[in-house]
C-alpha cells in the first residue's frame, strides 16, 4: 500500500511538471482584437454629429451626451479586451492544459488532506494500542495514572504523553510516545527509504534518592542521539567494556563498579535478548546538559538541580503486544534496581574527584569567556570614545540622540518580552 501511494505521488508530480511547462512561442504572441475604423468612428464625436447646421432639431447637450456614452462604451470594450488578454496569457492559450493544472492541484490537495487525516488516525490507533496493552500493568504498579481528563495527552499528530505517580522508590514515571510523522508526505514516503524510522517511546523515571553514578548503555548508531540528549556525558564518563554484552552496544560510565553492578543477571540478559527494540538506557544523578541554559540561576532552584536523579530509557514500540509488555515490565523492574544501587566509599570518592575537576574546568572556561566578553566591551567603548572625540559638538549631539533612541527601542522590546 505504501509503495502504491509513493507511485501515485511521483506520477502526480510528473504530470504537474509536464503540464506546467510553457510553449516557447506563446510568450512572443500578443493578440489585439481592435478596429481602428470603429474606434475612430465611436471616439470622434464631430464626425458622428455631422455639420451643426444640418442637425438643427437636436440640441447641443444631446450631442455631448452621445459622445460621452460612446467614450464609456469604448473604455468598457478596451477593459474587456485587456481582461481576455490577461486570461489568455495566464493559461497560455491552451484551455485544456489550464483546466488540467487546476484539476491536478485540487487532486494533490485532496491527497495531502486525506493523508493527514489517515495519518493522524493511524498514530492515534498506535497510541491507543500502546495504552490498552500496558494499562493493567500501570494500574497494578501505580496509584494514579494519567491526569484528571484522560490517560494519554495528545501533544501533536505524532506526539503523546503519559505519566503516572504513586509508587514506592520513585517520584513519577513519564512516557513520551514519539511516533513517525506520517502526516508529512516527504518525510514518511521518501525519507523512509534512506533513514529507518520507528515509532519510539521515551521513558523517564525520577527518583528521590540515587547513588552517585552515571551509566549509559546505547546502540552504536545512537551515538549522535546520545550526544544531542546528553551533551555533557563525555565530561563525566569514559568508554567501558563488558565482555558479556553484545558488541552492538557502547558503554559510558564514571566507574567500572557501576558497570559490573548494573550490567549483570536479569538486566544483562534483557539487553542481549531484546536488543532489536532497545535504543539506550541511561542512569544519572546529575544533569547531563548545561543547566544554566535551561534553568534560571536562582538560589531557590539549587535543591532541584542537586536532585536530578533519573533513569532514561528509549525503546522501539513493538508490534507484538507481548514484547511491548516485556519492555514496560523491564522499565518497572529498573525502578527498584536503580534504587538499590549501593557503591563503595572508594568509588564515591573517585566520582567526587572527577566531578570536582570537571566543575573547576567549567568554571575556568566560564571565567575566561566572561573576561573575553569584558575585553570586547571595553575595546568597543574605547573605539566609541575615540570616535566621539573626533566629532563636532553638533555631530556628538545627533549621535547621542540616535543612541538614546536605540536604547529606548531595546527597552520597549524588553518590556514586551517581560509582560
C-alpha positions in Angstrom: 0.0 0.0 0.0 2.8 2.4 0.8 4.6 1.7 -2.5 1.3 2.3 -4.4 1.0 5.7 -2.6 4.6 6.6 -3.5 4.0 5.7 -7.1 0.8 7.8 -7.3 2.7 10.7 -5.6 5.5 10.6 -8.2 3.0 10.3 -11.0 1.2 13.4 -9.9 4.4 15.4 -9.5 5.5 14.3 -13.0 2.1 15.3 -14.6 2.1 18.7 -12.8 5.6 19.4 -14.0 4.8 18.3 -17.6 1.6 20.5 -17.7 3.5 23.4 -16.1 5.9 23.7 -19.0 5.1 26.6 -21.3 5.4 26.7 -25.1 8.3 28.8 -26.3 6.3 30.7 -28.9 3.4 31.6 -26.6 5.3 34.3 -24.8 6.1 36.1 -28.2 2.5 36.2 -29.4 0.2 39.1 -28.5 -3.3 39.2 -29.9 -5.0 42.5 -30.2 -8.6 42.5 -31.4 -9.4 46.1 -32.2 -10.7 48.0 -35.2 -9.2 51.4 -36.0 -12.2 52.5 -38.0 -14.7 51.6 -35.4 -12.6 53.3 -32.7 -12.3 56.4 -34.7 -16.0 56.4 -35.5 -17.0 55.9 -31.9 -14.4 58.1 -30.3 -14.7 61.2 -32.6 -18.0 62.9 -31.8 -17.5 65.5 -34.5 -17.6 63.0 -37.4 -20.7 61.3 -36.0 -22.6 64.5 -35.5 -22.1 66.0 -38.9 -22.5 69.7 -39.5 -24.3 71.6 -36.8 -26.4 73.5 -39.2 -27.8 70.2 -40.8 -29.0 68.9 -37.4 -30.9 71.8 -36.1 -33.6 69.8 -34.4 -31.2 68.1 -31.8 -29.9 70.3 -29.0 -26.2 70.8 -28.3 -26.3 68.9 -24.9 -27.7 65.8 -26.7 -24.6 65.7 -28.9 -22.4 66.0 -25.8 -24.3 63.2 -24.1 -24.0 60.9 -27.1 -20.2 61.5 -27.3 -19.8 60.7 -23.6 -21.7 57.5 -23.8 -19.6 56.5 -26.8 -16.4 57.0 -24.8 -17.7 54.9 -21.9 -18.6 52.1 -24.3 -15.1 52.3 -25.8 -13.5 52.2 -22.3 -15.6 49.1 -21.4 -14.7 47.4 -24.6 -10.9 48.1 -24.0 -11.1 46.8 -20.5 -12.8 43.6 -21.7 -10.1 43.1 -24.3 -7.4 43.5 -21.6 -9.1 41.0 -19.4 -9.2 38.5 -22.2 -5.5 39.2 -22.9 -4.5 38.6 -19.3 -6.6 35.4 -19.1 -5.0 34.3 -22.3 -1.5 34.9 -21.0 -2.4 33.0 -17.8 -3.4 29.7 -19.4 -1.2 30.4 -22.4 -3.8 29.8 -25.0 -4.4 26.2 -24.0 -7.6 25.9 -22.0 -7.3 22.1 -21.7 -3.9 22.4 -20.1 -5.1 25.2 -17.9 -8.0 23.2 -16.5 -5.8 20.1 -16.2 -3.4 22.1 -14.0 -6.3 23.1 -11.7 -7.6 19.5 -11.6 -4.1 18.2 -10.7 -3.7 20.9 -8.0 -7.1 20.0 -6.5 -6.2 16.3 -6.7 -2.9 16.9 -4.9 -4.6 19.0 -2.2 -7.2 16.2 -1.6 -4.4 13.7 -1.3 -2.5 15.8 1.2 -5.6 16.4 3.3 -6.6 12.8 3.2 -3.1 11.7 4.1 -3.1 14.0 7.1 -6.5 12.6 8.3 -5.4 9.0 7.8 -2.0 9.5 9.4 -3.5 11.1 12.5 -5.9 8.3 12.8 -3.1 5.7 12.4 -0.9 7.4 15.0 -3.9 7.6 17.4 -4.6 3.9 16.9 -0.9 3.1 17.7 -1.0 5.2 20.9 -4.3 3.5 22.0 -2.7 0.1 21.2 0.2 1.0 23.5 -2.2 2.2 26.3 -4.5 -0.8 26.1 -1.6 -3.2 26.1 0.1 -1.7 29.1 -2.8 -0.2 31.1 -3.3 -3.1 33.5 0.5 -3.0 34.4 0.3 0.6 35.3 -2.9 0.1 37.3 -1.2 -2.6 39.4 2.1 -0.6 39.9 0.9 3.0 40.4 -1.8 4.7 42.4 -2.6 7.3 39.8 -2.2 7.2 36.0 -2.8 10.0 33.6 -4.4 13.3 34.5 -7.9 14.2 35.5 -9.2 14.4 31.9 -7.5 11.4 30.1 -4.8 8.8 30.3 -3.0 10.0 27.2 -2.2 13.6 26.3 -2.0 14.4 22.6 0.7 17.0 22.0 0.5 16.8 18.2 -0.4 14.4 15.5 2.7 12.2 16.3 3.4 13.0 19.9 1.7 11.7 23.0 2.5 12.0 26.7 1.6 9.6 29.6 2.5 9.9 33.3 1.8 8.1 36.5 2.6 8.6 40.1 2.1 6.9 43.5 4.7 4.1 43.6 7.4 3.2 46.1 11.0 4.1 45.2 10.1 6.7 42.5 8.5 10.1 42.3 6.9 9.8 38.9 7.0 7.7 35.8 6.8 9.6 32.5 6.4 8.3 28.9 6.6 10.2 25.6 5.4 8.4 22.5 7.3 9.8 19.6 5.6 8.3 16.5 6.5 8.6 12.9 5.4 11.8 11.2 3.1 10.0 8.9 1.2 13.3 8.1 4.3 14.6 6.3 4.4 13.1 2.8 8.0 13.8 2.1 9.4 12.6 5.4 7.3 9.5 5.6 7.2 8.3 2.0 10.6 9.5 0.7 12.9 9.8 3.7 11.8 6.4 4.9 13.8 4.8 2.1 17.1 6.4 3.3 16.6 6.5 7.1 14.9 3.8 9.1 12.1 5.4 11.1 10.4 3.7 14.0 7.7 4.5 16.5 9.6 5.2 19.7 8.8 5.5 23.4 11.0 7.6 25.7 10.7 6.7 29.4 11.9 8.9 32.2 11.8 7.8 35.9 12.6 10.3 38.6 14.0 9.2 42.0 14.1 10.9 45.3 17.4 9.1 46.1 20.1 7.7 43.9 23.7 6.8 44.5 26.4 8.9 42.7 26.8 7.3 39.3 26.5 7.9 35.6 25.9 4.9 33.3 24.8 5.0 29.7 24.4 1.9 27.5 23.4 2.6 23.9 23.4 1.2 20.4 26.4 2.4 18.4 24.2 4.0 15.7 22.5 6.1 18.5 25.7 8.0 19.3 24.6 11.2 17.7 21.3 11.0 19.6 23.1 10.4 22.9 25.4 13.4 22.3 22.3 15.5 21.5 20.3 14.5 24.5 23.2 14.3 27.0 25.8 16.7 25.7 27.9 16.7 28.9 28.1 12.9 29.3 31.7 12.8 27.8 32.9 15.1 30.6 31.9 12.7 33.4 32.3 9.3 31.8 34.6 7.3 29.6 34.1 4.2 27.4 33.9 1.0 29.3 33.9 -2.6 28.1 31.7 -5.6 29.1 32.6 -8.9 27.5 29.2 -10.5 28.2 27.3 -7.7 26.4 26.7 -7.7 22.7 29.2 -5.7 20.6 26.3 -3.6 19.1 26.3 -1.6 22.3 28.7 1.0 23.7 29.0 1.7 27.4 29.9 5.0 29.0 30.3 5.2 32.8 32.2 7.1 35.5 33.3 3.9 37.3 33.8 0.2 36.5 31.9 -0.8 39.6 28.6 0.6 38.4 29.1 -1.3 35.1 29.6 -4.6 36.9 26.9 -3.9 39.4 24.1 -3.0 36.9 25.0 -5.0 33.8 24.6 -8.4 35.3 21.9 -11.0 35.7 18.5 -10.1 34.5 19.4 -6.7 33.1 22.3 -8.1 31.0 20.1 -10.9 29.7 17.4 -8.4 28.8 19.8 -6.2 26.9 21.1 -9.2 24.9 17.7 -10.7 24.2 15.6 -7.7 23.2 18.4 -5.7 21.5 16.3 -5.0 18.4 13.9 -2.8 20.5 16.5 -1.0 22.7 18.0 2.3 21.7 19.6 3.4 25.0 19.5 3.2 28.8 20.9 6.0 31.0 21.2 6.2 34.8 22.4 9.5 36.2 22.2 11.6 39.4 23.4 14.8 37.8 22.2 16.8 34.8 24.0 15.8 31.6 23.2 19.2 29.9 24.1 22.8 30.6 21.8 23.7 33.5 22.2 27.5 33.1 20.8 27.2 29.5 17.6 25.6 30.7 17.1 26.6 34.3 17.4 30.3 35.5 20.2 30.9 38.0 18.2 31.2 41.3 19.0 30.1 44.7 15.6 28.5 45.1 16.3 26.1 42.3 19.6 24.8 43.6 17.8 22.0 45.5 16.0 20.9 42.4 19.2 20.9 40.4 21.0 18.7 43.0 18.2 16.1 43.0 18.5 15.3 39.3 18.1 11.6 39.8 16.8 10.0 36.6 16.5 6.8 34.7 16.1 7.3 30.9 15.0 4.5 28.6 14.4 4.6 24.8 12.6 1.7 23.2 11.2 1.0 19.7 7.4 0.2 20.1 7.0 -3.5 19.1 4.1 -4.7 17.0 3.8 -7.8 19.2 1.9 -7.0 22.4 3.8 -9.5 24.5 7.1 -7.8 23.6 5.7 -4.5 24.5 4.5 -5.7 27.9 8.0 -7.2 28.4 9.6 -3.8 27.8 7.3 -2.0 30.2 7.8 -4.6 32.9 11.6 -4.2 32.5 11.2 -0.4 33.0 9.3 -1.1 36.2 11.9 -3.6 37.3 14.6 -0.9 36.7 12.9 1.4 39.2 13.7 -0.9 42.1 17.1 -1.9 40.6 18.3 1.7 40.4 17.0 2.4 43.9 19.1 -0.5 45.3 22.4 0.7 43.7 24.9 0.9 46.5 28.5 1.8 45.6 31.6 1.5 47.8 33.1 4.6 49.5 36.2 4.4 47.3 34.1 4.6 44.1 32.1 7.5 45.5 35.3 9.4 46.4 36.7 8.8 42.9 33.4 10.0 41.4 33.5 13.2 43.6 37.1 13.9 42.5 36.2 13.5 38.8 33.2 15.8 39.2 35.1 18.5 41.1 37.8 18.5 38.4 35.0 18.9 35.7 33.3 21.7 37.7 36.6 23.6 38.1 37.3 23.3 34.4 33.9 24.5 33.6 34.2 27.4 36.0 37.6 28.3 34.5 36.2 28.3 31.0 33.2 30.5 32.0 35.6 32.9 33.7 37.7 33.1 30.5 34.6 33.7 28.5 33.4 36.5 30.8 36.9 38.1 30.6 36.9 37.9 26.9 33.4 39.5 26.7 34.5 42.3 29.1 37.6 42.9 26.9 35.5 43.2 23.8 33.1 45.5 25.6 35.9 47.7 26.8 37.5 47.8 23.4 34.2 48.8 21.8 33.7 51.5 24.4 37.2 52.9 23.7 36.6 53.0 20.0 33.3 54.8 20.6 35.0 57.4 22.8 37.7 58.0 20.2 35.1 58.4 17.5 33.2 60.9 19.7 36.3 62.9 20.3 36.8 63.5 16.6 33.2 64.7 16.1 31.9 68.3 16.3 29.5 69.3 19.1 26.6 69.1 16.7 27.6 65.6 15.5 28.0 64.5 19.0 24.5 65.7 19.9 23.0 63.8 16.9 25.0 60.7 17.8 23.8 60.8 21.4 20.2 61.2 20.3 20.5 58.3 17.9 22.0 56.1 20.6 19.3 57.1 23.0 16.5 56.2 20.5 18.2 52.8 20.0 18.3 52.2 23.8 14.6 53.1 24.1 13.7 50.6 21.4 15.6 47.9 23.3 13.8 48.8 26.5 10.4 48.6 24.7 11.3 45.1 23.4 12.4 44.1 26.8 9.2 45.2 28.3 7.1 43.3 25.8 9.0 40.1 26.4 8.7 40.6 30.2 4.9 41.0 30.0 
